[in-house]
């Protein structure tokens, strides 16, 4: 009897110990943390708030999580609560906002890298005499057209080639469909953030005709292009010269006879840059929670909505297909051979029409997709459809759990699909539970008087509803601000520190307020110089002010002062310009000598504040042409041609700095004393028609020296009032560097030997 009692006591103690151990294991609690993907500097209103769906860490299931312990830690504001849905953690955050200045934002025509294209053109007409050409071109100074006549360069009548000349065209500058980008196609900048007085057009040479002489000038609302004509064929093989119809000409018209009209067209591409003042948003932080690891066989699961995507979906006037993926996971169980089958059920909540799928695989998890649900269009545009989904795993042999022996385990889940064509209106929470909204205000700490500044209250939020009204109090500011954000500015009379106050009202009628400080400083402009044009002596150089000033106190152009002085190489007398150096944004200048020069710009804005800056730049020399021609060393008189001796001459001269060779004068002199010294004999001109190839006809036996003189014409714009014929660089075959050897310039004329016939 004692032995039996002892055995019962021992068994009882062991059983109690086992039960206590199981309870201790079941009550063990752990913590886990999931990091929010860090994002900084996100630009755009779509980043004011972001929703996150976070996967659970490995080894953690939704069934094991204590949902009351879900907590966000970080600098962002949590919108609403954190939920656990379909095996994932869901939360929404408001971004931490800041203001950022983006420089050199690019503006294209409607899409990324779509440049503005214009095709400037000029009409060139040949007069009826066949030797004169009328040049029609744009005149920048009058913002209209002007005409000039030029003689033909070729030696044919009628002339077949217009004179080579640089002409100006001024088609309208376009900003149609202007769209802004920051660095790439993906980063679109809303035009409301562009700082208007920083907008600048730019020439894109890679997409433009190569024979445009210099970057276009953007002035008078036009793209002013200087280009050389004639060029008949472009790089793409297209013929740019087109004949003008002259069907309406009459006998009195100056173009009747040898008249001919031509159109010379080029291609110019351009784009814009500007600075932008944009709000940016940042996200970071983590979500932590407590969970109890699963120690007994447990069925967990999840539902994913595959269609429609995204969800909620926009109503498009047709049936909406719905696709749901259901997953079941058997936890804390590893005897897969005891799995008999998986059964999946899906239905619209409240419906008796149940769809079923099975999986007979001996696996510890299984997934099935239901593709045959449809929300008919007849239900309209604002629909919320809930679905009930259940996954069941059946065992071949019963399994022991903490709740007893079971032959199957089930998990039921819900999913909601929403169709809408407008935001769902929010319903005010009951008055006794409404929480007040939180006002959040972001402003610049310091701004200039007259400078547009952003007052940003869009980060304000309501923990249990929505904000329906924003009211700003901006004492001292000129423009009122309304809505989630807006722009305003402070006048010169408001220098110093000012308070900005924001009051927000939620859909339950409660309000929240906050304030911030703005320090308004003097509107001092920033002077900046750009030097445009061809920086070469006797060419037009444009000094351009690219200065900046607050929008509402712009630069007073009438008070702008320029000063130009020599640093080295030239003198003050070598600096030429029309008029004076005050009262203009840009100034055309010509320099008679190469060297280093300095430009100084002094500006004053309409508030009376000024700034000054200087820039030095180099003016390079205008290089003379290199003169060289080919001539035969020996030629013979031809008895059959009146004893004439013909020498074929070819000019091979060139301009080392790419100017245009406008005039060629050919001369020769005869060694009358036959002593090898030509200096005692005069030069005889024989052609002054700018020919590159020609024949020299000689009659006397002996030696002749040929001289070629070449004169350049400017191939870039100049200021006609300050240049003369002497400013065009000229060289002859004597003085060219290097000089052409005398032996190559001398032609010797011989008689042909007689033909002897000894026949009788």
C-alpha positions in Angstrom: 0.0 0.0 0.0 2.8 2.5 0.8 4.5 1.7 -2.5 1.4 2.5 -4.4 0.9 5.8 -2.6 4.5 6.7 -3.2 4.1 6.1 -6.9 1.0 8.3 -7.1 2.7 11.1 -5.3 5.7 11.0 -7.6 3.5 10.9 -10.7 1.5 13.9 -9.4 4.7 15.9 -8.8 6.0 15.2 -12.3 2.7 16.0 -13.9 2.5 19.4 -12.1 6.0 20.2 -13.1 5.3 19.4 -16.7 2.2 21.6 -16.7 4.1 24.5 -15.2 6.8 24.2 -17.8 4.3 24.3 -20.6 2.6 27.3 -19.2 5.9 29.1 -18.8 6.9 28.3 -22.4 3.5 29.5 -23.7 3.7 32.8 -21.8 7.3 33.7 -23.0 7.0 37.2 -24.8 9.6 38.6 -27.2 9.9 42.0 -29.0 10.8 42.8 -32.7 11.5 45.9 -34.7 11.0 46.6 -38.4 12.7 49.6 -40.0 10.9 52.0 -42.2 12.7 52.4 -45.6 14.6 55.7 -45.3 13.7 58.4 -47.9 15.1 61.9 -47.9 14.6 64.9 -50.1 11.5 63.6 -51.9 10.1 66.4 -54.1 6.4 66.7 -55.0 3.0 67.1 -53.4 2.5 63.3 -53.7 5.1 62.8 -51.0 3.2 64.9 -48.3 2.2 61.5 -46.9 3.2 57.9 -47.6 1.6 54.6 -46.8 3.8 51.6 -45.8 3.0 47.9 -45.9 5.7 46.0 -44.0 6.5 42.3 -44.1 6.9 40.5 -40.8 10.4 39.3 -39.7 11.3 35.7 -40.4 9.8 33.5 -37.7 7.1 35.9 -36.7 3.5 35.3 -37.7 0.5 37.6 -37.5 -1.2 35.2 -35.0 1.7 35.6 -32.5 1.6 39.5 -32.4 0.1 41.5 -29.6 -1.6 44.2 -31.8 -2.0 46.6 -28.9 1.8 46.8 -28.7 2.3 48.1 -32.2 4.3 51.4 -32.0 6.0 53.8 -34.4 9.2 55.5 -33.4 10.7 58.3 -35.5 10.4 62.0 -36.5 7.4 61.5 -38.8 3.8 62.0 -37.7 1.6 58.8 -37.6 -1.7 59.3 -39.5 -4.3 57.2 -37.8 -3.3 53.9 -36.2 -1.1 50.9 -37.1 -3.0 47.8 -38.3 -2.2 44.2 -39.0 -3.9 43.0 -42.1 -3.4 39.9 -44.1 -0.2 39.1 -42.4 1.4 42.5 -43.0 1.8 45.7 -40.9 0.0 48.8 -42.4 0.7 52.4 -41.4 0.6 55.9 -42.9 3.1 58.7 -42.1 3.2 62.4 -42.8 6.6 63.5 -44.2 9.0 65.8 -42.4 9.1 68.8 -44.7 11.8 71.3 -45.6 12.4 73.9 -48.3 15.1 73.4 -50.9 16.5 75.5 -53.8 17.1 73.5 -56.9 19.5 75.2 -59.4 19.5 74.8 -63.1 16.2 73.0 -63.4 15.7 72.2 -67.1 12.7 73.2 -69.1 11.7 71.3 -72.3 8.8 71.3 -74.7 6.2 68.9 -73.1 8.6 66.1 -72.3 12.2 65.3 -71.2 14.9 66.2 -73.7 12.3 67.5 -76.2 14.0 70.7 -77.3 12.3 73.8 -78.7 13.1 73.8 -82.5 12.9 76.9 -84.7 13.8 77.2 -88.4 15.1 80.8 -89.0 15.2 81.8 -92.6 16.0 84.7 -94.9 15.0 85.5 -98.5 17.7 86.4 -101.0 16.7 87.9 -104.3 18.7 88.4 -107.5 17.9 91.5 -109.5 17.0 91.5 -113.2 20.5 92.7 -114.1 21.7 89.3 -113.0 24.6 90.7 -111.0 23.1 92.2 -107.9 21.5 90.4 -104.9 19.0 91.8 -102.4 19.7 90.6 -98.8 16.7 90.6 -96.5 17.3 90.1 -92.8 16.2 90.8 -89.2 17.4 94.1 -87.6 17.8 93.7 -83.8 17.9 97.4 -83.1 14.4 98.1 -84.7 12.9 94.6 -84.0 12.0 94.6 -87.7 13.3 93.7 -91.1 16.0 95.5 -93.2 17.3 95.2 -96.7 20.7 95.7 -98.3 22.1 95.1 -101.8 25.4 93.3 -102.5 27.2 92.5 -105.8 27.6 89.0 -107.1 30.9 87.1 -106.3 31.0 84.7 -109.3 31.8 85.7 -112.9 28.7 84.4 -114.6 25.7 86.4 -115.8 23.2 85.8 -114.4 25.0 85.1 -111.1 24.4 81.6 -109.9 25.6 82.0 -106.4 24.5 84.7 -103.9 27.4 86.6 -102.1 28.7 84.9 -99.0 27.5 87.0 -96.1 26.4 86.6 -92.5 22.7 87.3 -92.1 20.4 87.6 -89.1 17.0 86.1 -88.5 14.6 86.5 -85.6 11.8 84.0 -85.3 9.5 84.2 -82.2 10.8 82.6 -79.0 8.4 79.9 -77.7 7.5 78.8 -74.2 4.6 76.7 -75.3 4.1 73.4 -73.3 7.0 74.3 -71.1 7.7 71.4 -68.6 10.3 71.4 -65.9 12.7 68.6 -64.9 15.3 68.1 -62.2 18.1 65.9 -63.5 16.0 63.2 -65.1 12.6 62.3 -66.7 11.3 60.9 -63.4 11.8 64.2 -61.5 9.1 66.6 -62.8 9.0 70.0 -61.1 5.6 71.7 -60.7 5.8 75.1 -62.5 4.4 76.9 -59.5 7.8 76.3 -57.7 9.9 78.0 -60.5 11.5 81.3 -59.5 10.4 83.5 -62.4 13.3 85.9 -62.6 15.9 83.1 -62.9 14.4 81.7 -66.1 17.0 81.7 -68.8 17.0 80.3 -72.4 20.0 78.3 -73.8 21.1 77.4 -77.3 21.6 73.6 -77.9 24.3 73.4 -80.6 24.3 69.6 -80.9 20.8 69.7 -82.4 21.3 72.9 -84.5 22.8 73.6 -87.9 26.6 73.6 -87.7 26.9 76.7 -89.9 25.2 79.0 -87.3 28.1 81.4 -86.5 27.5 81.9 -82.8 25.0 81.1 -80.1 21.7 82.9 -80.7 20.7 85.9 -78.7 17.3 85.7 -76.9 15.9 89.3 -77.1 12.7 91.1 -78.0 10.8 87.8 -77.5 12.8 86.3 -80.4 15.6 83.8 -81.1 18.1 86.0 -83.0 20.3 83.8 -85.1 23.3 84.9 -87.2 24.4 82.4 -89.9 26.4 82.4 -93.1 24.9 81.9 -96.6 24.8 80.3 -99.0 24.7 76.7 -97.6 22.6 74.5 -99.8 22.6 71.2 -98.0 22.4 70.4 -94.3 24.1 67.6 -92.4 21.0 65.4 -92.7 21.2 65.6 -96.5 18.1 67.9 -96.8 18.3 70.7 -99.2 17.7 73.9 -97.3 17.7 76.2 -100.4 14.2 76.6 -101.9 13.2 78.6 -105.0 10.5 81.3 -104.4 7.6 81.4 -106.8 7.5 84.6 -108.8 4.2 84.0 -110.7 2.8 87.4 -110.0 5.7 89.5 -111.3 5.1 92.2 -113.9 7.3 94.1 -116.3 7.8 96.9 -113.9 8.9 94.6 -111.1 12.7 95.0 -110.3 13.0 91.2 -110.3 11.8 90.4 -113.8 14.3 89.1 -116.3 17.2 87.2 -114.6 15.3 87.5 -111.3 15.5 84.6 -108.8 14.5 84.3 -105.2 16.0 81.9 -102.7 15.2 80.9 -99.1 18.1 80.0 -96.8 16.9 78.1 -93.7 18.8 76.8 -90.7 17.8 74.9 -87.6 18.2 76.2 -84.1 17.4 74.3 -80.9 17.0 75.7 -77.4 15.8 74.9 -73.9 15.4 76.7 -70.6 16.9 76.6 -67.1 15.7 78.2 -63.9 15.9 77.8 -60.2 13.1 76.3 -58.2 12.1 76.7 -54.5 10.4 73.3 -53.7 9.1 71.6 -50.5 10.9 68.3 -49.8 9.8 65.4 -47.6 11.8 62.8 -45.6 10.8 59.5 -44.0 12.5 57.2 -41.5 11.8 55.4 -38.2 10.7 51.9 -37.2 7.8 49.9 -35.9 8.1 47.7 -32.8 5.8 45.2 -31.2 5.6 42.3 -28.8 4.8 38.7 -29.8 4.6 35.3 -28.3 6.2 32.5 -30.4 3.9 29.8 -31.6 4.6 26.4 -29.8 1.5 24.4 -30.7 0.2 23.5 -34.2 -1.5 26.7 -35.5 -2.9 27.7 -38.9 -2.0 31.2 -40.0 -2.9 32.8 -43.4 -3.0 35.9 -45.5 -4.9 37.4 -48.4 -3.5 39.5 -51.3 -5.7 41.5 -53.7 -4.1 41.0 -57.1 -6.9 42.7 -59.1 -7.9 45.5 -59.2 -4.5 47.2 -58.8 -4.3 49.7 -57.3 -7.0 49.2 -54.8 -9.1 51.4 -54.4 -9.6 51.4 -58.2 -11.1 54.1 -60.4 -14.5 53.3 -61.9 -14.1 53.1 -65.7 -17.7 52.4 -66.7 -17.2 48.6 -67.1 -17.2 45.4 -65.0 -14.3 45.2 -62.6 -12.4 41.9 -62.3 -11.4 40.8 -58.9 -8.5 38.4 -58.2 -7.6 37.2 -54.6 -4.7 35.1 -53.5 -5.1 33.1 -50.3 -2.2 31.5 -48.4 -2.2 29.1 -45.5 0.8 28.4 -43.2 0.9 25.5 -40.7 3.1 26.6 -37.8 4.8 24.7 -35.1 4.2 21.4 -36.9 6.5 19.5 -39.2 4.9 16.1 -39.9 3.9 16.8 -43.5 3.1 13.1 -44.2 0.1 13.5 -41.9 -1.4 16.2 -44.2 -4.5 14.9 -46.0 -5.6 18.0 -47.9 -5.8 21.8 -48.0 -9.3 23.3 -48.7 -9.8 27.0 -49.7 -13.2 28.8 -49.6 -14.0 32.2 -51.0 -17.2 34.2 -51.3 -18.7 37.6 -51.2 -19.5 38.3 -47.6 -23.1 37.5 -46.9 -23.5 35.4 -50.1 -24.3 31.7 -50.1 -22.3 31.2 -53.4 -19.0 29.7 -52.1 -16.1 28.9 -54.4 -13.9 26.1 -53.4 -10.4 24.9 -54.3 -8.3 22.0 -53.0 -4.6 21.0 -52.7 -3.8 17.4 -52.0 -0.1 18.0 -51.6 1.6 16.9 -48.4 3.0 20.3 -47.7 3.1 22.6 -44.6 1.9 25.7 -46.6 -0.3 26.2 -49.7 -1.6 29.0 -51.8 -4.6 29.3 -54.2 -5.8 32.1 -56.4 -9.5 33.0 -57.0 -9.9 34.8 -60.4 -13.6 34.4 -61.0 -15.1 37.3 -59.0 -16.6 40.4 -60.8 -18.1 43.6 -59.6 -20.6 44.5 -62.3 -20.7 48.0 -63.6 -24.4 48.1 -62.9 -23.5 48.6 -59.2 -22.2 52.1 -60.0 -19.1 54.0 -59.2 -18.9 54.0 -55.4 -18.7 50.4 -54.3 -17.1 48.6 -51.4 -17.2 44.8 -51.7 -16.0 42.6 -48.8 -14.9 39.1 -49.4 -14.7 36.2 -46.8 -11.9 33.7 -47.3 -11.2 30.6 -45.3 -8.3 28.1 -45.5 -8.6 24.7 -43.8 -5.9 22.0 -43.4 -7.1 18.4 -42.7 -5.0 15.8 -41.0 -5.0 12.0 -41.8 -4.6 11.3 -38.0 -5.8 13.6 -35.2 -3.2 16.1 -33.8 -2.9 17.0 -30.1 -3.0 20.7 -29.3 -3.4 22.7 -26.1 -7.1 22.8 -26.8 -7.4 19.1 -27.2 -7.2 16.7 -30.2 -8.2 18.1 -33.6 -8.6 16.6 -37.0 -8.4 20.0 -38.9 -7.4 23.6 -38.4 -9.1 26.7 -40.1 -8.3 30.4 -40.6 -10.9 32.9 -41.8 -9.8 36.3 -43.3 -11.5 39.3 -44.9 -10.5 41.5 -47.9 -12.2 44.6 -49.2 -12.2 45.9 -52.8 -13.2 49.5 -53.4 -14.4 51.1 -56.7 -14.7 54.9 -56.7 -14.6 57.9 -59.1 -14.2 60.5 -56.4 -12.8 60.8 -52.9 -15.1 59.2 -50.3 -16.5 62.0 -48.1 -15.4 61.9 -44.5 -18.0 61.9 -41.8 -17.4 64.0 -38.7 -16.6 61.9 -35.7 -19.1 62.1 -32.8 -18.7 65.3 -30.8 -17.8 63.5 -27.7 -14.9 61.7 -29.3 -13.4 64.3 -31.7 -9.8 65.1 -31.2 -8.4 68.5 -32.3 -6.2 68.8 -35.4 -2.5 69.5 -35.2 -1.3 72.6 -37.0 2.2 72.3 -38.6 3.8 75.4 -40.2 6.9 75.6 -42.3 8.5 78.9 -43.4 11.9 80.3 -44.4 13.8 81.8 -41.5 15.1 84.7 -43.5 13.9 86.4 -46.7 14.6 89.6 -48.6 11.9 92.3 -48.9 10.2 91.8 -52.2 11.2 88.1 -52.4 8.4 85.6 -52.9 8.4 83.2 -49.9 6.4 79.9 -49.3 4.1 79.6 -46.3 3.5 75.9 -46.0 0.9 74.4 -43.7 0.1 71.2 -45.6 1.9 69.0 -43.0 -0.9 69.8 -40.6 -3.0 66.7 -39.7 -6.1 65.5 -37.8 -5.7 62.3 -35.8 -9.3 61.2 -36.3 -10.6 63.1 -39.3 -9.7 65.6 -42.0 -8.6 69.2 -42.0 -11.2 71.3 -43.9 -9.9 74.9 -43.5 -6.5 76.7 -43.2 -6.4 80.3 -42.0 -3.1 82.3 -42.0 -2.3 85.5 -40.2 0.7 87.2 -41.9 1.0 90.7 -40.6 3.2 92.9 -42.7 2.9 90.6 -45.8 1.4 91.9 -49.0 -0.4 88.9 -50.5 -2.9 86.8 -48.4 -2.3 83.1 -48.1 -5.0 80.5 -48.2 -5.3 76.7 -48.6 -2.7 74.2 -47.5 0.1 76.5 -48.7 0.8 79.7 -50.7 3.2 82.4 -51.6 3.5 85.9 -50.3 6.1 88.7 -49.9 7.0 91.5 -47.6 7.5 95.2 -48.6 10.6 97.3 -47.8 8.6 98.9 -45.0 8.4 95.5 -43.2 12.1 95.0 -42.5 12.7 93.0 -39.3 11.1 89.9 -37.6 7.5 89.0 -38.2 5.2 86.3 -36.8 3.2 84.0 -39.1 0.2 82.1 -37.5 -1.7 79.2 -38.8 -5.1 77.9 -37.5 -6.5 74.7 -39.0 -10.1 73.4 -38.5 -11.1 69.8 -38.8 -14.3 68.3 -40.1 -15.7 68.2 -36.5 -15.3 71.9 -36.0 -12.3 71.8 -33.7 -9.2 73.9 -34.4 -5.4 73.8 -33.8 -2.9 76.6 -34.1 0.8 77.2 -34.3 3.2 80.1 -35.3 6.7 80.7 -36.8 9.1 83.6 -37.3 10.3 85.2 -40.5 13.2 87.7 -40.5 12.8 90.2 -43.4 16.2 91.7 -44.6 17.1 94.4 -47.1 16.5 93.6 -50.8 20.2 93.8 -52.0 20.5 92.6 -55.6 23.3 90.4 -56.9 25.3 91.7 -60.0 26.6 89.2 -62.5 28.1 89.7 -66.0 28.1 87.4 -69.0 30.3 88.1 -72.1 28.7 86.9 -75.4 29.7 87.0 -79.0 33.0 86.5 -80.7 35.8 87.8 -78.5 38.1 88.9 -81.3 39.3 92.3 -82.4 36.9 94.2 -84.7 34.0 91.9 -83.8 30.8 92.6 -81.9 31.0 91.5 -78.2 27.9 91.8 -76.1 28.2 92.5 -72.4 25.1 91.1 -70.7 23.7 91.6 -67.2 22.5 88.3 -65.6 21.9 90.0 -62.3 19.3 88.9 -59.8 17.0 91.0 -57.5 13.8 90.1 -55.5 10.8 89.7 -57.8 8.9 92.8 -56.5 12.0 95.1 -56.4 13.4 94.3 -59.9 16.6 95.9 -61.3 15.9 99.5 -62.5 17.5 99.3 -66.0 17.6 103.1 -66.3 20.1 103.2 -63.4 22.4 100.4 -64.7 25.9 101.6 -65.4 28.7 99.9 -67.4 32.4 100.7 -67.4 34.9 99.1 -69.8 38.7 99.6 -69.4 41.9 98.1 -70.8 44.0 95.9 -68.6 46.8 95.1 -71.0 47.4 95.1 -74.8 44.9 97.8 -75.7 44.0 101.4 -74.8 40.8 103.2 -73.9 40.8 104.5 -77.5 40.5 100.9 -78.7 37.1 100.4 -77.0 34.3 101.4 -79.3 30.5 101.5 -78.7 27.5 103.5 -79.8 25.8 105.8 -77.4 26.7 105.7 -73.7 27.2 103.1 -71.1 24.1 103.7 -68.9 20.5 102.6 -68.9 20.7 99.2 -70.5 20.7 95.5 -69.6 23.2 94.7 -72.4 25.8 96.6 -74.4 27.4 95.8 -77.8 31.1 96.7 -77.8 33.9 96.4 -80.4 37.6 96.3 -79.5 40.1 97.6 -82.1 43.1 95.8 -80.5 43.6 92.4 -78.9 44.4 92.3 -75.2 42.9 91.9 -71.8 39.9 94.1 -70.9 37.7 94.6 -67.8 34.0 95.2 -67.7 32.4 96.6 -64.5 28.6 96.5 -63.9 26.8 98.5 -61.3 23.1 97.9 -60.8 20.3 99.4 -58.6 16.9 98.0 -58.0 13.6 99.8 -57.6 14.1 99.7 -53.8 17.3 101.8 -54.1 19.7 99.0 -53.2 22.7 98.3 -55.5 25.6 96.0 -56.2 28.7 96.0 -58.4 30.9 93.4 -60.0 33.7 93.2 -62.5 35.0 90.6 -65.0 38.1 90.4 -67.1 38.2 88.7 -70.5 40.6 88.2 -73.5 40.2 89.7 -77.0 42.2 87.6 -79.4 43.9 88.9 -82.6 42.3 88.7 -86.0 44.8 86.6 -87.9 45.7 87.5 -91.5 45.2 84.9 -94.3 47.9 82.6 -95.4 48.4 83.2 -99.2 49.5 80.4 -101.5 48.8 79.6 -105.1 50.0 77.1 -107.7 51.4 78.0 -111.1 53.3 76.1 -113.8 57.1 76.7 -113.9 57.3 76.5 -117.7 54.8 77.1 -120.5 55.2 77.3 -124.3 53.8 79.7 -126.9 51.3 78.0 -129.2 51.7 79.0 -132.9 48.2 77.6 -133.5 46.8 80.0 -131.0 48.3 83.3 -132.0 51.6 82.4 -130.2 49.7 82.7 -126.8 51.1 80.9 -123.8 48.5 80.0 -121.2 49.3 79.5 -117.5 46.6 77.9 -115.3 46.6 79.4 -111.8 44.9 78.0 -108.7 44.5 79.8 -105.3 45.1 77.6 -102.3 45.0 80.4 -99.6 43.1 79.9 -96.3 42.2 81.8 -93.2 43.8 80.3 -90.0 40.9 81.7 -87.8 38.2 80.7 -90.3 37.3 84.1 -91.7 35.8 84.5 -95.2 38.2 85.2 -98.1 36.3 88.0 -99.8 38.7 89.4 -102.4 41.5 88.2 -104.6 43.7 90.4 -106.8 46.0 88.9 -109.3 49.1 90.8 -110.8 52.2 89.9 -112.8 55.5 91.7 -113.9 57.9 90.9 -116.7 61.7 90.6 -116.4 62.2 92.9 -119.4 66.1 93.0 -118.9 66.2 89.2 -118.6 68.7 89.7 -115.7 66.6 87.8 -113.1 65.7 91.1 -111.3 62.0 91.9 -111.4 62.2 95.0 -109.2 62.7 97.5 -112.0 59.5 96.5 -113.7 55.9 97.6 -112.8 53.1 95.2 -111.6 50.3 94.7 -114.1 46.9 93.8 -112.7 45.2 91.1 -114.8 42.2 90.0 -112.6 40.4 91.6 -109.7 37.2 89.4 -109.7 37.9 87.2 -106.7 38.6 84.1 -108.8 40.2 81.1 -107.2 41.1 79.5 -110.6 41.9 81.4 -113.8 44.2 81.4 -116.9 47.0 84.0 -117.4 47.6 84.6 -121.1 51.2 85.7 -122.0 52.8 86.5 -125.3 56.5 87.3 -124.8 59.2 84.8 -124.3 60.9 85.2 -120.9 60.2 85.2 -117.2 57.1 86.5 -115.4 56.5 86.9 -111.6 52.9 86.5 -110.3 51.6 88.1 -107.2 48.3 87.3 -105.4 46.8 89.6 -102.8 43.9 88.1 -100.6 41.6 90.2 -98.4 39.3 88.7 -95.7 35.8 89.7 -94.8 34.5 89.3 -91.2 32.8 85.9 -90.8 31.2 87.1 -87.5 29.0 90.1 -86.6 30.7 93.4 -86.2 29.6 97.0 -85.6 29.9 98.6 -89.1 30.3 102.2 -87.7 33.7 101.3 -86.2 35.4 99.3 -89.0 36.8 100.3 -92.3 38.3 98.4 -95.3 41.7 98.7 -93.6 40.4 96.5 -90.7 39.9 93.6 -93.0 43.1 91.5 -92.9 45.0 91.3 -96.1 48.2 89.6 -97.3 50.0 88.9 -100.6 52.2 86.1 -101.7 55.2 88.2 -100.8 54.4 89.0 -97.2 52.4 86.0 -96.2 53.8 83.9 -93.3 55.3 81.7 -94.5 56.1 83.6 -97.7 55.8 81.6 -100.9 59.2 80.9 -102.5 60.1 83.0 -105.6 60.6 79.9 -107.7 57.0 78.9 -107.1 55.8 82.4 -108.2 57.8 82.6 -111.5 56.5 81.4 -114.9 59.0 81.1 -117.8 57.6 81.3 -121.4 59.4 79.3 -124.1 59.1 79.0 -127.9 58.4 75.5 -129.2 61.4 74.0 -131.1 60.9 73.9 -135.0 60.0 70.6 -136.7 62.6 69.6 -139.3 61.6 67.5 -142.3 64.5 66.1 -144.5 62.4 64.5 -147.1 63.0 65.5 -150.8 
